[in-house]
Amino acid sequence: MKRRLEVAGGTTQQDRMIHDKRVSLDRALIYSYQGANIRILDKMDNDSHIRCLINPDKLKMDYDDKILSVPFET
């Protein structure tokens, strides 16, 4: 059973939840229509693109705010 839990992300429930969220983010970056490539302004070379999700902020209807979702490593 411990091997199955390790494959699923870890022995603790929090580790498995973090692993599942990362898997769903990675799949959404590939398949979601809200996925986009962004470029960091500090790096001027054209090869420094980061894949992200751009979602509207539904808490504030007054503004056109967006929420960026990117992997933790970036």
C-alpha positions in Angstrom: 0.0 0.0 0.0 2.9 2.4 0.7 4.2 1.9 -2.8 0.8 2.9 -4.2 0.7 6.0 -2.1 4.2 7.0 -3.2 3.1 6.7 -6.9 0.0 8.8 -6.2 2.2 11.6 -4.8 3.2 10.7 -1.2 2.1 9.0 2.0 0.3 12.0 3.5 -3.0 13.3 2.2 -1.6 16.8 1.7 1.2 15.5 -0.5 -1.2 13.7 -2.7 -3.4 16.7 -3.0 -0.5 18.9 -4.1 0.6 16.3 -6.6 -3.0 16.1 -8.0 -3.2 19.9 -8.3 0.1 20.0 -10.2 -1.0 17.3 -12.6 -4.3 19.1 -13.3 -2.3 22.4 -13.8 0.1 20.7 -16.2 -2.8 19.3 -18.2 -4.7 22.6 -18.2 -1.6 24.4 -19.5 -1.6 22.1 -22.5 -5.3 21.7 -23.3 -7.2 24.8 -21.9 -8.3 27.5 -24.2 -7.2 30.0 -21.5 -3.6 28.8 -21.7 -1.1 31.3 -23.2 2.6 32.0 -23.6 3.9 35.0 -21.7 7.3 36.6 -21.9 9.1 38.1 -18.9 10.0 41.7 -19.6 13.4 41.5 -17.9 14.6 38.9 -20.4 14.6 40.3 -23.9 15.5 37.2 -25.8 12.5 35.7 -27.6 13.1 32.1 -26.4 12.1 32.9 -22.7 8.4 32.1 -22.9 6.5 30.7 -20.0 3.2 28.8 -20.4 0.5 30.0 -18.1 -3.3 30.1 -17.5 -5.0 33.5 -17.7 -8.3 33.5 -15.8 -10.6 36.4 -15.0 -10.9 37.6 -11.4 -14.6 36.9 -10.6 -14.4 38.5 -7.2 -14.1 42.1 -8.6 -16.6 42.9 -11.3 -15.6 46.6 -11.4 -12.1 45.9 -12.8 -10.7 43.8 -15.6 -8.3 41.9 -13.4 -6.8 38.7 -14.5 -5.2 35.9 -12.4 -2.1 34.2 -13.8 -1.5 30.5 -12.9 2.1 29.3 -13.5 4.1 26.4 -12.2 6.0 27.1 -9.0 9.4 26.6 -10.6 8.9 29.6 -12.8 
